[in-house]
Amino acid sequence: MSVESSVRKKANGEGGGAAPRGRERGRAKRDLRWRAVLDAAAAEFATRGFLGASTGAIARRLGLKQGSLYYYIPSKQRALELVCQLSTEEMLGGLMEIVARNGDPVEQLRRALAFHMEWLGGRRDYCLTFLRERRHVAGPPGRLLADTARRYERLFEQIIRAGVARRRFRADCNPAQAAFAGLAIANAMGLRAHRQGAALPPGMARWIADLVLGGLLRGGKSASAKD
């Protein structure tokens, strides 16, 4: 099941289970339309912020009447919750695949940071909405969002702890602080580029990985610095 399907089903209270082929095709079309609605919402939030956005403006981006939009989302609050939920689930799913491959912690951390930067660069509107507007998500959706984001951060911690255990990283490093610092640097660079209307510079992921690894590796040098 796609991330879009998962988010849509949770939003609409749909159950799971197998579906006939015709229903699967119909579901795929609904997922595409659902994603288009969330893309439009993310673009509106990224441009105007949550407080300046409106369901009317989201509908205009889609060429819909405002009343038709309510078939997909009941309010701009729910739209924000779903955009942020889709963002965190995409990120968590991709990072879990990287962690599941195991391997050398140094290269694994490089791949994880590269994935994070790829998401920041390729999902501009979702990136800006999640990083700047998620403070407006409260209650149970806010707690779910915070939990998913924390699980994502803990996967970075897991990679770093494995590096310490395998004597690839310094024994005196704090995995939680190192993970937080690496993600904070990456997010800040992503936000800076998007605010300037620029693409993330080529090699940015490698530069950030070198910076983080420079403080983690035994001897204080990143892998590329040794080459």
N, C-alpha and C positions, 0 to 999 in steps of 0.2 A: 504494500500500500504506500502511495506517495505521501510526502509530508503534507501536501495540499489536501489530500483526501482525509488524512488524520485530523488536521485542524478543522476542516469543514464538518466532519462527522461529530467532533466534539462540540462545535458551535451549534449544530442543529440537533444534537441529541440522538444521532442515528446509531443504530446497533452495528455490530460487525457481522461476520459470516460471509460465505461464498455467495456470489450472485451469478445469474445466467449471463451468457456472453452479451446479449442485447443490453442488459442492464449495465454491464461493465462498460460498454461503449458510451451509454448515456452518462454514466458516472464520470468517465474521462472528459466528456464535454462540459459537464458541470464543474469539474475541477479546473478546467481551463478558464471558464467564465469566472469562477471563484477567485482564481489567481489574478485575473485581470482586475477584479474589483479591489483586491488587496493591494495590487500594484498602484492603482489610482489613488487609493487611500494613503499609501506610503508616500507617493509623490506629493500629495497635498500637505501631509504633515511635515515632510522635509522642507517644503517651500514656505509654508505659512505657520508652522508650529501647531500644536494641538489646539491652543486657545484661538488661533486665527482661522483654523480650518472649519469647514461645514460640510454636512452631507450633501447640500446642494452643489457645492463646488466639486465634490467627489463625483457626483452624478454627471455633471457637465463634462468632466474629463472622460467619462465613458460614453457620452452621447445618450444618456438615459434621463428620463424624468425623475425627479427626486423621489416620488412615490414608488417607482420601480426599484430603486436602490434598496428599499426596505425589505424586499424579498431576500436579499443577501445579508444585509446588516441592519439592525434596528436603530443604531445610533452611532455617532462618531466616537463615543466612548468605547463601544464594542468594537468598532473598526480598529481603534488604536490597540486594544487588547489583542486582537487577532493578528495584526501586523507584527507586534512584538513577540507573540507566541510563535508565529511562523519563523521569525528570525532566530529565536533561541533553539527551536527544534531542528532547524536546518544546521545550525552551527554545532549543536551537540551531536547530531547524527554523524556529521562528517568527521568530527574529532574522535568519536568513539571508534570509527573504522581505522583511523591512524594508530590509536593506542592498541587496538586489538592485534595489530601486526607485530608488536613487540620490536625486537631489533635493538641496535645500539641507541642508547638514550640521547646521545648527541645528535645523531641524524634524525631521531624521532622528534626531538624538540624543534629541529630545523623545519621538518615537514609540518609540524603542528603550527608553528608561527607563519609558515608560508600559506597554509590553509586559511588561517585567520586573516592574513593580509589580502588573500584572494577574495575572501568574502567581503571584507571592507571595501575593496576596489570594485567588485562586480555587483554589489548590492547597495549602490549609493543611497537611494531613498530609504531603504530598510535600515541601513547603517545609521543615517542621520536621525531617523525616527527612534530607533532603539536607544541610541546613546544619549539623545537630547530630550526625548519626550516620555520615556518610560516612567519618569517620576509621577506622571499623571495616572498611572495604573495602580489602583489601590484595591483593598479588600482581597477576597480569595484569588482573583486573577493576578493581583500584584504579588501575592505570596507564591503562587505557582511560578510566575515569571522569575522571581528572586531565587527560588529553589532550582530552576533549570539553569539559570546563569551561574549559580554556585556549583552545580554539578559540572558545568563546563570548565570552570576555573580549577576545580579539584582534579580534573584530568591532566591539566598542565602540572599541577603539584605532583601527581602520580608519576609522570615522566621524570620530574626532577628528583623525586625520592628514589626512583629506580637508579638514576645516575649516581646518586650518593652511595647507595647500597653496592653498586658495582664499581665503586671507586673511580668513576669517570668525572664526577663533580666533587667539589670541595666538601669535606665533612662538616665544616662549620657554617654552611649556607642554611638559610631558612627557606624551605621549599614553598611555603605559603606566601612569604614576602616576595620571593623571586618570581613566582607565577603572577602575582598581582602587579609587580613592577613591569614585567615583560608585556603583559596585556595593556597596562596603562600607557606605556610608550607607543605600542602599536595603535591603540585607539586614538591617542592624541594626534599622531601623524596622519591617520585616516581622516579625522575630523578637520584638521588643518588643510589638507589637500581639497576636501570637498567644499569647505567654506570658500576657498579660492577658485572653485570651479575647475580644478585641475585634476588630471588622472594621477594615481599614485606612481611615483617615479620607478622606472625599472630597477630592480636590485634592492628595493626598499626592504623587502622581507629578509634578504640576506644580510643587509646592514643591521637590522634590528636583531636578528639571530646572533650575529657576531658580537653585538653590544651586550646582549644578555649572557651569551656563553663566555664572554671575556671575564665576567664576574663569577661564573660558576665553575669553569674548568680548573682542574688542579694545575697550578702553574700560572693561572690567570690569563691564558691566551686562547682565543677561539681557534677552531680547527682550521679556518682559512688563513688565520694569521701565522700558523705554523708552516703552511704550504710554501 
